[in-house]
Amino acid sequence: MTPKPISLALQGGGAHGAFTWGVLDAILEDGSLDPRAITATSAGAMNACALAMGRVRDGHDGARQALEDFWRAVSRAGGPFQSATATGWFAWLDAMNRVFSPYNVNPFNIDPLTDILAEQIDFDAVQACEQTQLFITATDVETGRPKVFKGEAVTLDAVRASATLPFIHQAVEIDGVPYWDGGFTGNPALWPLFYAETPRDLVIVHINPMHRAGTPKSAEDIMNRANEITFNASLLAELRAIAFVKRLIGEGMVDPDRAHLRDILVHSIKADTALEAYPASTKYDTRWCFLTELRDQGRHAAQGWLKRCADHVGARSTIDLKAEFLDG
């Protein structure tokens, strides 16, 4: 049976991106779906590039191997964050970020991620991938607007820019324009999929919890929840717009063909349950045992979703946007 085409939306979240690795691994292994387009930010962008490169080399098997190779390299380069807990380092880093600029504490702009990307990702192969289109989002520092890199513009610098947190790393300049992490303006941006020839079915892989019960009390928990809310805000706004358009189409208020609108079919794989017990500090935890634990949780979540929802791909949405994301 011919695999059904889908688009994927991959969030950023540091080491928690290993959950997305697991989701992608399960989808590629299953083979019933064909990721034809990916919009992604930060760690999601790295997963997307590894998938595209591997797919050019050896199809789905090549993509699975490239993803594993990338995360092994992340673990090898993890340095101090491979300790039993990253909490102490996270607390120290957070304290330094509140006092010092990365331009002061890291004037030579040393960034191990650059070496990992250069070693693991062949961007010529990424750009040559015809099976999967990539849309990588960064934030234009000067305008505050999202910048989407696609095609030949998906370079090492574009991916670095998509993952550049301004309190930790210096802005990445591309053609004289400074960029920060794409999560500020699109985590990930969905709109690029609506203006390109991409599959109608959109599968969003969430690794920043939308819902977290209770009031955070500690400084770390407050910062963590504030960051989750901030980095989900743009996605929620786009989901609200999609829900509005679907309502107009569903009630016959607009003709989608005449209005040049697409009735997107939306699906969702969430890490909320899997990640709710982990503090923000674990986004810096690159121990191999931790990364593979997240991978396995991502695989489990994707396998469950495939069992419940894969048959509905191409026919209908498998989530109620209003009920899941917009009510309240």
C-alpha contacts under 8 A as a table, 3 or more apart, distances in Angstrom:
res1	aa1	res2	aa2	distance
1	M	32	S	7.84
2	T	32	S	7.44
3	P	31	G	6.56
3	P	32	S	4.57
3	P	33	L	4.70
3	P	34	D	5.51
4	K	32	S	6.34
4	K	33	L	4.66
4	K	34	D	5.63
4	K	313	V	7.30
4	K	314	G	7.31
5	P	33	L	5.85
5	P	34	D	4.57
5	P	35	P	5.98
5	P	36	R	5.99
5	P	199	P	5.81
5	P	201	D	7.48
6	I	33	L	6.61
6	I	34	D	5.85
6	I	35	P	5.02
6	I	36	R	5.90
6	I	37	A	7.04
6	I	198	T	7.92
6	I	199	P	5.16
6	I	200	R	6.93
6	I	201	D	5.10
6	I	202	L	6.05
6	I	203	V	7.08
7	S	35	P	5.69
7	S	36	R	5.86
7	S	37	A	4.67
7	S	38	I	5.68
7	S	39	T	7.87
7	S	193	L	7.86
7	S	198	T	6.70
7	S	199	P	5.58
7	S	200	R	7.29
7	S	201	D	6.01
7	S	202	L	4.77
7	S	203	V	6.16
8	L	35	P	6.66
8	L	37	A	6.24
8	L	38	I	4.65
8	L	39	T	6.31
8	L	202	L	5.74
8	L	203	V	4.90
8	L	204	I	5.88
8	L	205	V	7.42
9	A	38	I	5.80
9	A	39	T	4.93
9	A	40	A	5.74
9	A	188	P	6.23
9	A	189	A	7.90
9	A	190	L	7.10
9	A	202	L	7.15
9	A	203	V	6.19
9	A	204	I	4.60
9	A	205	V	6.05
10	L	20	T	7.37
10	L	38	I	7.32
10	L	39	T	6.37
10	L	40	A	4.64
10	L	41	T	6.60
10	L	44	G	4.75
10	L	45	A	7.30
10	L	48	A	7.96
10	L	187	N	7.60
10	L	188	P	6.18
10	L	204	I	6.38
10	L	205	V	5.31
10	L	206	H	7.07
11	Q	17	G	7.77
11	Q	40	A	6.04
11	Q	41	T	5.62
11	Q	42	S	7.24
11	Q	43	A	7.13
11	Q	44	G	5.17
11	Q	183	G	7.88
11	Q	187	N	5.21
11	Q	188	P	5.40
11	Q	205	V	6.59
11	Q	206	H	6.08
11	Q	207	I	6.28
11	Q	208	N	7.41
12	G	16	H	8.00
12	G	17	G	6.40
12	G	40	A	7.51
12	G	41	T	5.23
12	G	42	S	4.64
12	G	43	A	4.59
12	G	44	G	4.99
12	G	45	A	7.56
12	G	163	A	7.79
12	G	183	G	6.88
12	G	187	N	6.58
12	G	188	P	7.64
12	G	207	I	7.29
12	G	208	N	7.90
13	G	16	H	5.32
13	G	17	G	5.63
13	G	42	S	7.18
13	G	43	A	6.06
13	G	44	G	7.84
13	G	207	I	6.65
13	G	208	N	6.90
13	G	283	K	6.49
14	G	17	G	5.74
14	G	42	S	7.56
14	G	43	A	5.70
14	G	283	K	4.82
14	G	284	Y	6.45
15	A	18	A	5.89
15	A	43	A	7.59
15	A	282	T	7.06
15	A	283	K	4.59
15	A	284	Y	5.81
15	A	285	D	6.29
15	A	286	T	6.26
15	A	291	L	7.02
16	H	19	F	5.75
16	H	20	T	7.68
16	H	207	I	6.88
16	H	282	T	7.55
16	H	283	K	5.55
16	H	291	L	7.75
16	H	294	L	7.00
17	G	20	T	5.14
17	G	21	W	6.50
17	G	43	A	5.37
17	G	44	G	6.37
17	G	47	N	7.74
17	G	207	I	7.23
18	A	21	W	4.74
18	A	22	G	6.43
18	A	71	W	7.38
18	A	291	L	5.63
18	A	292	T	7.30
18	A	294	L	5.58
18	A	295	R	5.21
18	A	298	G	7.71
19	F	22	G	5.19
19	F	23	V	6.49
19	F	207	I	7.43
19	F	271	A	7.42
19	F	291	L	7.85
19	F	294	L	4.66
19	F	295	R	4.68
19	F	296	D	7.41
19	F	297	Q	6.39
19	F	298	G	4.43
19	F	299	R	7.69
20	T	23	V	4.88
20	T	24	L	6.14
20	T	44	G	7.35
20	T	47	N	7.59
20	T	205	V	6.82
20	T	207	I	7.57
20	T	295	R	7.11
20	T	298	G	5.98
21	W	24	L	5.24
21	W	25	D	6.04
21	W	47	N	6.53
21	W	67	L	6.65
21	W	68	E	7.96
21	W	295	R	5.87
21	W	298	G	7.04
22	G	25	D	4.97
22	G	26	A	6.21
22	G	294	L	7.23
22	G	295	R	4.02
22	G	296	D	5.87
22	G	297	Q	6.95
22	G	298	G	4.26
22	G	299	R	4.40
22	G	300	H	7.95
22	G	302	A	7.78
23	V	26	A	5.33
23	V	27	I	6.31
23	V	205	V	7.94
23	V	295	R	7.43
23	V	298	G	4.64
23	V	299	R	4.86
23	V	300	H	7.82
23	V	301	A	6.99
23	V	302	A	5.08
23	V	303	Q	8.00
24	L	27	I	5.10
24	L	28	L	6.02
24	L	64	R	7.85
24	L	299	R	7.70
24	L	302	A	7.96
25	D	28	L	5.24
25	D	29	E	6.01
25	D	64	R	5.68
25	D	67	L	7.97
25	D	299	R	6.75
26	A	29	E	5.05
26	A	30	D	6.02
26	A	299	R	5.20
26	A	302	A	6.17
26	A	303	Q	6.36
27	I	30	D	5.18
27	I	31	G	6.35
27	I	32	S	7.67
27	I	33	L	6.81
27	I	302	A	6.89
27	I	303	Q	7.69
27	I	306	L	7.85
28	L	31	G	5.30
28	L	33	L	7.62
28	L	34	D	7.87
28	L	60	H	5.57
28	L	61	D	7.59
28	L	63	A	7.84
28	L	64	R	7.03
29	E	60	H	7.26
29	E	61	D	7.68
29	E	64	R	7.93
30	D	33	L	7.60
31	G	34	D	7.08
31	G	60	H	7.94
32	S	310	A	7.80
33	L	310	A	7.86
35	P	38	I	7.18
35	P	131	Q	7.96
35	P	132	T	6.30
36	R	131	Q	5.82
36	R	132	T	4.28
36	R	133	Q	6.20
36	R	198	T	6.89
36	R	199	P	6.89
37	A	132	T	4.92
37	A	133	Q	4.46
37	A	134	L	5.90
37	A	135	F	7.87
37	A	193	L	7.76
37	A	198	T	6.10
37	A	199	P	7.30
38	I	48	A	6.66
38	I	132	T	6.99
38	I	133	Q	6.18
38	I	134	L	5.00
38	I	135	F	6.18
39	T	45	A	7.71
39	T	134	L	5.94
39	T	135	F	4.53
39	T	136	I	5.95
39	T	137	T	7.67
39	T	188	P	6.31
39	T	189	A	6.61
39	T	190	L	6.75
39	T	192	P	7.55
39	T	193	L	7.37
40	A	44	G	4.99
40	A	45	A	4.71
40	A	48	A	6.94
40	A	134	L	7.71
40	A	135	F	6.32
40	A	136	I	5.22
40	A	137	T	6.47
40	A	187	N	7.17
40	A	188	P	5.10
40	A	189	A	7.20
41	T	44	G	5.02
41	T	45	A	4.81
41	T	136	I	5.90
41	T	137	T	5.44
41	T	138	A	7.17
41	T	162	S	5.71
41	T	163	A	7.05
41	T	181	D	7.74
41	T	182	G	5.62
41	T	183	G	6.39
41	T	186	G	7.36
41	T	187	N	5.82
41	T	188	P	5.31
41	T	189	A	7.94
42	S	45	A	5.09
42	S	46	M	6.63
42	S	159	V	6.86
42	S	160	R	7.67
42	S	162	S	4.83
42	S	163	A	4.02
42	S	164	T	7.74
42	S	181	D	6.73
42	S	182	G	6.69
42	S	183	G	7.33
43	A	46	M	5.08
43	A	47	N	6.34
43	A	163	A	6.85
44	G	47	N	5.11
44	G	48	A	6.12
45	A	48	A	4.94
45	A	49	C	6.18
45	A	136	I	6.07
45	A	159	V	6.35
45	A	162	S	7.38
46	M	49	C	5.17
46	M	50	A	6.20
46	M	159	V	6.90
47	N	50	A	5.21
47	N	51	L	6.17
47	N	67	L	6.52
48	A	51	L	5.15
48	A	52	A	6.20
48	A	134	L	7.16
49	C	52	A	5.12
49	C	53	M	6.05
49	C	121	I	7.06
49	C	123	F	7.83
49	C	126	V	6.08
49	C	134	L	7.79
50	A	53	M	5.24
50	A	54	G	6.04
50	A	63	A	6.64
50	A	66	A	5.45
50	A	67	L	5.40
50	A	70	F	6.99
50	A	120	Q	7.99
50	A	121	I	6.33
50	A	126	V	7.89
51	L	54	G	5.26
51	L	55	R	5.96
51	L	62	G	7.93
51	L	63	A	4.45
51	L	64	R	6.98
51	L	66	A	6.53
51	L	67	L	6.28
52	A	55	R	5.09
52	A	56	V	6.38
52	A	63	A	6.71
52	A	125	A	7.59
52	A	126	V	5.36
52	A	129	C	5.95
52	A	131	Q	7.89
52	A	132	T	6.27
53	M	56	V	5.37
53	M	57	R	6.59
53	M	63	A	6.87
53	M	66	A	7.32
53	M	121	I	6.99
53	M	122	D	6.54
53	M	123	F	7.40
53	M	125	A	5.19
53	M	126	V	4.70
53	M	129	C	6.93
54	G	57	R	5.08
54	G	58	D	6.09
54	G	59	G	6.71
54	G	60	H	7.47
54	G	61	D	7.67
54	G	62	G	4.31
54	G	63	A	3.79
54	G	64	R	7.16
54	G	65	Q	6.99
54	G	66	A	5.19
54	G	67	L	7.82
55	R	58	D	5.36
55	R	59	G	4.07
55	R	60	H	5.64
55	R	61	D	7.47
55	R	62	G	5.39
55	R	63	A	4.72
55	R	129	C	7.39
55	R	131	Q	7.77
56	V	59	G	6.17
56	V	62	G	7.66
56	V	125	A	6.48
56	V	126	V	7.63
56	V	128	A	7.49
56	V	129	C	5.65
56	V	131	Q	7.95
57	R	62	G	5.93
57	R	63	A	7.95
57	R	125	A	7.99
58	D	61	D	6.01
58	D	62	G	4.19
58	D	63	A	7.08
59	G	62	G	5.25
59	G	63	A	6.30
60	H	63	A	4.99
60	H	64	R	6.24
61	D	64	R	5.16
61	D	65	Q	6.27
62	G	65	Q	5.13
62	G	66	A	6.08
63	A	66	A	5.11
63	A	67	L	6.23
64	R	67	L	5.27
64	R	68	E	6.42
65	Q	68	E	5.17
65	Q	69	D	6.11
66	A	69	D	5.03
66	A	70	F	6.09
67	L	70	F	5.17
67	L	71	W	6.39
68	E	71	W	5.32
68	E	72	R	6.13
69	D	72	R	5.14
69	D	73	A	6.26
69	D	120	Q	7.36
70	F	73	A	5.17
70	F	74	V	6.37
70	F	116	I	7.81
70	F	120	Q	5.94
70	F	121	I	7.92
71	W	74	V	4.87
71	W	75	S	6.23
71	W	291	L	7.67
72	R	75	S	5.09
72	R	76	R	6.20
72	R	288	W	7.11
73	A	76	R	5.04
73	A	77	A	6.19
73	A	116	I	6.54
73	A	120	Q	7.57
74	V	77	A	5.26
74	V	78	G	6.06
74	V	116	I	6.85
74	V	286	T	6.71
75	S	78	G	5.04
75	S	82	Q	7.63
75	S	286	T	4.87
75	S	287	R	5.66
75	S	288	W	5.60
75	S	291	L	7.87
76	R	79	G	7.55
77	A	112	P	7.21
77	A	116	I	7.73
78	G	81	F	5.68
78	G	82	Q	5.84
78	G	285	D	7.68
78	G	286	T	5.38
78	G	287	R	7.25
79	G	82	Q	6.00
80	P	83	S	6.06
80	P	89	W	7.79
81	F	85	T	7.39
81	F	86	A	5.32
81	F	89	W	7.14
81	F	284	Y	6.10
81	F	285	D	5.16
81	F	286	T	6.11
81	F	287	R	7.35
82	Q	85	T	7.53
82	Q	86	A	7.31
82	Q	285	D	5.98
82	Q	286	T	5.48
82	Q	287	R	4.63
83	S	86	A	6.39
83	S	285	D	7.87
83	S	287	R	7.39
85	T	88	G	7.23
85	T	282	T	7.76
85	T	285	D	7.26
86	A	89	W	5.40
86	A	90	F	5.98
86	A	281	S	5.72
86	A	282	T	6.14
86	A	284	Y	6.49
86	A	285	D	5.65
87	T	90	F	4.96
87	T	91	A	6.09
87	T	281	S	5.16
87	T	282	T	7.31
88	G	91	A	5.19
88	G	92	W	6.27
89	W	92	W	5.09
89	W	93	L	5.99
90	F	93	L	5.03
90	F	94	D	5.98
90	F	281	S	5.33
90	F	284	Y	7.50
91	A	94	D	5.13
91	A	95	A	6.18
91	A	220	E	7.94
91	A	281	S	7.89
92	W	95	A	5.16
92	W	96	M	6.25
93	L	96	M	5.14
93	L	97	N	6.09
94	D	97	N	5.06
94	D	98	R	6.46
95	A	98	R	5.38
95	A	99	V	6.85
96	M	99	V	5.31
96	M	100	F	5.72
97	N	100	F	5.44
97	N	101	S	6.57
97	N	102	P	7.75
97	N	167	F	5.55
97	N	168	I	6.80
98	R	167	F	7.93
100	F	104	N	6.40
100	F	105	V	6.62
101	S	104	N	5.25
101	S	105	V	6.46
101	S	167	F	6.48
101	S	168	I	7.74
102	P	105	V	5.12
102	P	106	N	5.20
102	P	107	P	7.02
102	P	109	N	7.80
102	P	166	P	7.71
102	P	167	F	6.31
102	P	168	I	5.62
102	P	169	H	5.52
102	P	170	Q	5.89
103	Y	106	N	5.56
103	Y	107	P	4.96
103	Y	109	N	7.53
103	Y	169	H	7.88
103	Y	170	Q	6.29
104	N	107	P	5.58
106	N	109	N	5.24
106	N	110	I	6.62
106	N	169	H	7.90
109	N	169	H	7.03
109	N	170	Q	6.51
111	D	114	T	5.72
111	D	115	D	7.47
111	D	169	H	7.67
112	P	115	D	5.32
112	P	116	I	6.44
113	L	116	I	4.99
113	L	117	L	6.11
113	L	160	R	7.62
114	T	117	L	5.27
114	T	118	A	6.10
114	T	156	L	7.59
114	T	160	R	7.00
115	D	118	A	5.07
115	D	119	E	6.01
116	I	119	E	5.15
116	I	120	Q	5.91
117	L	120	Q	5.25
117	L	121	I	5.33
117	L	156	L	6.72
118	A	121	I	5.91
118	A	122	D	7.41
118	A	156	L	7.11
119	E	122	D	7.96
121	I	126	V	7.89
122	D	125	A	5.42
122	D	126	V	6.46
123	F	126	V	4.70
123	F	127	Q	6.04
123	F	154	V	7.42
123	F	155	T	6.04
123	F	156	L	6.96
124	D	127	Q	5.22
124	D	128	A	6.15
125	A	128	A	4.90
125	A	129	C	6.22
126	V	129	C	5.36
126	V	154	V	7.69
127	Q	151	G	5.65
127	Q	152	E	5.40
127	Q	154	V	6.72
129	C	132	T	6.09
129	C	133	Q	7.23
130	E	133	Q	6.70
133	Q	150	K	7.61
133	Q	151	G	7.40
134	L	150	K	5.75
134	L	151	G	7.00
134	L	154	V	7.69
135	F	148	V	6.00
135	F	149	F	5.67
135	F	150	K	4.92
135	F	151	G	7.99
135	F	154	V	7.90
135	F	192	P	7.03
136	I	148	V	5.35
136	I	149	F	5.01
136	I	150	K	6.48
136	I	154	V	7.05
136	I	158	A	7.40
136	I	159	V	7.07
136	I	162	S	7.01
137	T	146	P	6.35
137	T	147	K	5.56
137	T	148	V	4.51
137	T	149	F	6.35
137	T	162	S	5.79
137	T	182	G	4.95
137	T	183	G	7.90
137	T	186	G	6.57
137	T	187	N	7.97
137	T	188	P	6.87
137	T	189	A	6.62
138	A	146	P	5.82
138	A	147	K	5.26
138	A	148	V	6.54
138	A	158	A	7.46
138	A	161	A	5.84
138	A	162	S	4.27
138	A	163	A	7.66
138	A	179	Y	6.22
138	A	180	W	6.03
138	A	181	D	5.35
138	A	182	G	3.58
138	A	183	G	7.36
138	A	185	T	7.62
138	A	186	G	7.79
139	T	144	G	6.23
139	T	145	R	5.81
139	T	146	P	4.65
139	T	147	K	5.79
139	T	161	A	7.93
139	T	162	S	7.31
139	T	179	Y	5.32
139	T	180	W	5.06
139	T	181	D	5.83
139	T	182	G	4.85
139	T	183	G	7.68
139	T	184	F	6.63
139	T	185	T	6.14
140	D	143	T	5.62
140	D	144	G	5.28
140	D	145	R	5.43
140	D	146	P	6.05
140	D	147	K	6.24
140	D	177	V	7.16
140	D	178	P	6.24
140	D	179	Y	4.78
140	D	180	W	6.63
141	V	144	G	5.36
141	V	145	R	7.69
141	V	177	V	7.84
141	V	178	P	5.65
141	V	179	Y	5.26
141	V	180	W	6.25
142	E	177	V	7.78
142	E	178	P	7.16
144	G	185	T	7.61
145	R	185	T	6.51
146	P	182	G	6.85
146	P	185	T	5.37
146	P	186	G	6.65
146	P	189	A	8.00
147	K	182	G	7.96
148	V	192	P	7.61
149	F	153	A	5.30
149	F	154	V	5.51
149	F	158	A	6.82
150	K	153	A	5.28
150	K	154	V	5.33
151	G	154	V	5.86
152	E	155	T	7.16
153	A	158	A	7.23
154	V	158	A	5.80
154	V	159	V	7.10
155	T	158	A	5.08
155	T	159	V	6.44
156	L	159	V	5.32
156	L	160	R	6.17
157	D	160	R	4.92
157	D	161	A	5.96
157	D	172	V	6.99
157	D	174	I	7.15
158	A	161	A	5.07
158	A	162	S	6.23
158	A	174	I	7.64
159	V	162	S	4.99
159	V	163	A	6.52
160	R	163	A	5.25
160	R	164	T	6.15
160	R	172	V	7.08
161	A	164	T	5.16
161	A	171	A	7.11
161	A	172	V	5.24
161	A	173	E	7.89
161	A	179	Y	5.55
161	A	180	W	5.57
161	A	181	D	5.98
161	A	182	G	7.56
162	S	179	Y	7.65
162	S	180	W	6.43
162	S	181	D	4.54
162	S	182	G	4.78
162	S	183	G	7.69
163	A	180	W	7.14
163	A	181	D	4.69
163	A	182	G	6.78
164	T	168	I	7.58
164	T	169	H	5.92
164	T	170	Q	7.37
164	T	171	A	6.61
164	T	172	V	7.31
164	T	179	Y	7.67
164	T	180	W	4.99
164	T	181	D	4.50
165	L	168	I	5.58
165	L	169	H	5.92
165	L	180	W	6.14
165	L	181	D	5.36
166	P	169	H	5.42
166	P	170	Q	6.19
166	P	171	A	6.53
166	P	180	W	6.20
166	P	181	D	7.47
167	F	170	Q	7.93
171	A	178	P	5.52
171	A	179	Y	5.37
171	A	180	W	5.60
172	V	178	P	5.43
172	V	179	Y	5.22
172	V	180	W	6.85
173	E	176	G	5.53
173	E	177	V	5.10
173	E	178	P	4.28
173	E	179	Y	6.14
174	I	177	V	5.29
174	I	178	P	6.56
174	I	179	Y	7.62
181	D	184	F	6.41
182	G	185	T	5.76
182	G	186	G	5.68
182	G	187	N	6.49
182	G	188	P	7.39
183	G	186	G	5.13
183	G	187	N	4.42
183	G	188	P	6.69
183	G	231	F	5.36
183	G	232	N	7.97
184	F	187	N	7.14
184	F	230	T	7.07
184	F	231	F	5.83
184	F	234	S	7.57
185	T	189	A	7.42
185	T	231	F	7.90
185	T	234	S	5.84
186	G	189	A	4.09
186	G	190	L	7.60
186	G	231	F	7.81
186	G	234	S	5.47
186	G	235	L	6.30
187	N	231	F	6.22
187	N	232	N	6.51
187	N	234	S	6.77
187	N	235	L	6.00
188	P	235	L	6.63
189	A	192	P	6.84
189	A	234	S	7.64
189	A	235	L	6.85
189	A	238	E	7.98
190	L	193	L	5.91
190	L	194	F	7.43
190	L	235	L	7.52
190	L	238	E	6.84
191	W	194	F	5.28
191	W	195	Y	7.01
191	W	238	E	7.53
192	P	195	Y	5.55
192	P	196	A	6.67
193	L	196	A	5.48
193	L	197	E	7.51
193	L	198	T	6.04
194	F	197	E	7.84
194	F	198	T	7.48
194	F	262	R	7.15
199	P	202	L	7.33
200	R	262	R	7.67
200	R	263	D	7.52
200	R	264	I	5.35
200	R	265	L	6.08
200	R	314	G	7.49
201	D	264	I	6.21
201	D	265	L	4.70
201	D	266	V	6.03
201	D	267	H	7.42
201	D	313	V	6.56
201	D	314	G	6.35
201	D	317	S	7.84
202	L	264	I	7.01
202	L	265	L	6.07
202	L	266	V	4.99
202	L	267	H	5.97
203	V	266	V	6.18
203	V	267	H	4.60
203	V	268	S	5.43
203	V	269	I	7.23
204	I	266	V	7.67
204	I	267	H	6.22
204	I	268	S	4.81
204	I	269	I	6.19
205	V	268	S	6.11
205	V	269	I	4.91
205	V	270	K	5.98
205	V	271	A	7.81
206	H	209	P	6.99
206	H	268	S	7.38
206	H	269	I	6.20
206	H	270	K	4.72
206	H	271	A	5.89
206	H	272	D	7.67
207	I	270	K	6.47
207	I	271	A	5.05
207	I	272	D	6.86
207	I	275	L	7.63
208	N	228	E	5.82
208	N	231	F	7.60
208	N	232	N	7.03
208	N	271	A	7.42
208	N	272	D	7.22
209	P	212	R	6.67
209	P	228	E	6.75
209	P	270	K	7.74
209	P	271	A	6.88
209	P	272	D	4.79
209	P	275	L	7.78
209	P	276	E	7.34
210	M	228	E	7.48
210	M	229	I	7.40
210	M	232	N	7.08
210	M	272	D	7.30
210	M	325	F	7.83
211	H	272	D	7.40
212	R	276	E	7.29
216	P	221	D	5.25
216	P	222	I	5.19
216	P	225	R	7.36
217	K	221	D	6.42
217	K	222	I	6.31
218	S	221	D	5.19
218	S	222	I	6.11
219	A	222	I	5.17
219	A	223	M	6.18
220	E	223	M	5.21
220	E	224	N	6.03
220	E	280	A	7.60
221	D	224	N	4.96
221	D	225	R	6.14
221	D	279	P	7.44
221	D	280	A	7.74
222	I	225	R	5.33
222	I	226	A	6.06
223	M	226	A	5.07
223	M	227	N	6.09
224	N	227	N	5.23
224	N	228	E	6.26
224	N	279	P	7.57
224	N	280	A	5.65
225	R	228	E	4.96
225	R	229	I	6.17
226	A	229	I	5.22
226	A	230	T	6.13
227	N	230	T	5.00
227	N	231	F	5.96
228	E	231	F	5.25
228	E	232	N	6.08
229	I	232	N	5.22
229	I	233	A	6.08
230	T	233	A	5.36
231	F	234	S	7.06
231	F	235	L	7.96
232	N	235	L	5.36
232	N	236	L	6.19
233	A	236	L	5.22
233	A	237	A	6.31
234	S	237	A	5.08
234	S	238	E	6.38
235	L	238	E	5.19
235	L	239	L	6.18
236	L	239	L	5.01
236	L	240	R	6.07
236	L	325	F	7.07
236	L	326	L	7.59
237	A	240	R	5.10
237	A	241	A	6.41
238	E	241	A	5.02
238	E	242	I	6.24
239	L	242	I	5.00
239	L	243	A	6.11
239	L	321	L	7.12
239	L	325	F	7.74
240	R	243	A	5.10
240	R	244	F	6.24
240	R	321	L	7.78
240	R	322	K	7.84
240	R	326	L	6.65
241	A	244	F	5.07
241	A	245	V	6.28
242	I	245	V	5.17
242	I	246	K	6.11
242	I	264	I	7.41
243	A	246	K	5.10
243	A	247	R	6.14
243	A	321	L	6.20
243	A	322	K	6.85
244	F	247	R	5.10
244	F	248	L	6.33
245	V	248	L	5.10
245	V	249	I	6.23
245	V	261	L	7.79
245	V	263	D	7.40
246	K	249	I	5.12
246	K	250	G	5.84
246	K	263	D	5.91
246	K	264	I	7.55
247	R	250	G	4.98
247	R	251	E	6.01
248	L	251	E	5.39
248	L	252	G	6.24
248	L	253	M	5.07
248	L	254	V	5.91
249	I	252	G	5.14
249	I	253	M	6.03
249	I	254	V	5.51
249	I	255	D	6.71
249	I	256	P	6.53
249	I	263	D	7.27
250	G	253	M	7.66
252	G	255	D	6.94
254	V	259	A	6.93
255	D	258	R	5.43
255	D	259	A	5.98
256	P	259	A	5.07
256	P	260	H	5.62
256	P	261	L	4.64
256	P	262	R	6.30
256	P	263	D	7.38
257	D	260	H	5.06
257	D	261	L	6.39
257	D	262	R	7.96
258	R	261	L	7.84
264	I	317	S	7.98
265	L	313	V	7.89
265	L	314	G	7.54
265	L	315	A	7.89
265	L	316	R	5.78
265	L	317	S	4.47
265	L	318	T	7.81
266	V	316	R	7.94
266	V	317	S	4.81
266	V	318	T	6.54
266	V	319	I	6.57
266	V	321	L	7.96
267	H	317	S	5.94
267	H	318	T	5.32
267	H	319	I	5.80
268	S	318	T	7.71
268	S	319	I	6.92
269	I	301	A	6.87
269	I	302	A	6.74
269	I	305	W	6.91
270	K	273	T	7.65
270	K	301	A	7.59
271	A	274	A	5.12
271	A	275	L	5.77
271	A	298	G	7.43
271	A	301	A	7.75
272	D	275	L	5.47
272	D	276	E	5.62
273	T	276	E	5.49
273	T	277	A	7.96
274	A	277	A	7.37
274	A	297	Q	6.62
275	L	278	Y	5.42
276	E	279	P	7.82
278	Y	281	S	7.94
278	Y	282	T	6.41
279	P	282	T	5.88
280	A	283	K	5.75
281	S	284	Y	5.82
281	S	285	D	7.14
282	T	285	D	4.70
285	D	290	F	7.21
285	D	291	L	8.00
286	T	290	F	6.81
286	T	291	L	6.35
287	R	290	F	5.30
287	R	291	L	6.29
288	W	291	L	5.06
288	W	292	T	6.05
289	C	292	T	5.33
289	C	293	E	6.11
290	F	293	E	4.99
290	F	294	L	6.35
291	L	294	L	5.19
291	L	295	R	6.13
292	T	295	R	4.70
292	T	296	D	6.02
293	E	296	D	5.22
293	E	297	Q	6.33
294	L	297	Q	5.03
294	L	298	G	6.14
295	R	298	G	5.03
295	R	299	R	6.16
296	D	299	R	4.96
296	D	300	H	6.13
297	Q	300	H	5.06
297	Q	301	A	6.18
298	G	301	A	5.10
298	G	302	A	6.12
299	R	302	A	5.15
299	R	303	Q	6.00
300	H	303	Q	5.17
300	H	304	G	6.21
301	A	304	G	5.27
301	A	305	W	6.22
302	A	305	W	4.95
302	A	306	L	6.00
303	Q	306	L	5.06
303	Q	307	K	6.21
304	G	307	K	5.20
304	G	308	R	6.30
305	W	308	R	5.14
305	W	309	C	5.61
305	W	310	A	7.20
306	L	309	C	5.30
306	L	310	A	4.73
306	L	311	D	7.99
307	K	310	A	6.33
308	R	311	D	7.63
309	C	312	H	5.39
309	C	313	V	6.85
309	C	318	T	6.50
310	A	313	V	5.39
312	H	315	A	5.30
312	H	316	R	5.84
312	H	317	S	7.38
312	H	318	T	7.10
313	V	316	R	6.40
313	V	317	S	7.39
317	S	320	D	7.52
319	I	324	E	7.21
320	D	323	A	5.37
320	D	324	E	5.93
321	L	324	E	5.35
321	L	325	F	5.65
321	L	326	L	6.60
322	K	325	F	5.76
322	K	326	L	4.67
322	K	327	D	5.67
323	A	326	L	6.19
323	A	327	D	5.52
324	E	327	D	7.11
